[in-house]
Amino acid sequence: MARKKQEQEVVEEKVTKAEVVEQPKAEQEETVKISLRDCEVLKHMVLTEKTQKLTKEENVLTLNVKKGVKKSEVKHAVENYFNVKVDDVRILNCRGKSRTVGRFKGTTSATRKAYCKVNKQFDLVKMAEEAQSK
């Protein structure tokens, strides 16, 4: 019993000596709410040699997006999802290619690509390295 009381006293002393340190508002992480619509707009990233070159040299994200989506919706979704500022959005409609498998002929799915130019203050290469290290 005496030992428990001593431990409690030590803990109480530590609690009284502890200082509360508040982080400045600039250092606190901002929480951004991502809507369900933003997640529906963006399908996935396009990772090819060409898109990786664009990312390194011109700071451009290349994404497959939902068909029928406007540029403003893509811009809003990318800004909220990746927490960056988008300067320009270009959209490209890609037709499906015809394919033959055995005796069957068909086409691959048509896609819609969005090239989003990110502001210079956000370095996509560094952001990717930080995300990979976590």
Phi, psi and omega in degrees: 000319181295324181294319179297320179295320179296318179296319179297320179296318179297317180296318179297321178297317180296322180293320180290328180279340182294139179254142178270120180250119179263138178280141174298155183298330181292328183276341180290141180286137178276135177261127181248130179275124178260122182280164178296326179297320178299320180290328179287327182293314183270123178272294179197166179279151176261117182245099175227175178298320181295315181290326177292324176295317178297321180295316182289315187274320188244002178061052183242131173265136178244123185226147168274132182237168180292146180292142177083011181271140180277161179299320182296323178293320178296316180300313180298317181295316181294318180298319180285319186287315183262354180058050178228173175252127182261128178272319187213146177231129173241136182242138183231128175266123180252126178287156175284148180267147177279137182227149175238125177238105185067238178261002183263135177247145179194188179230152173280166182291143173285148181233167177228118181257147175236125175259110184253114178275119183268146180303150185298332183290344176256112180268110184294327181294315179294321179296321179293320179295319179295318180294325181289325181287336180283000000 
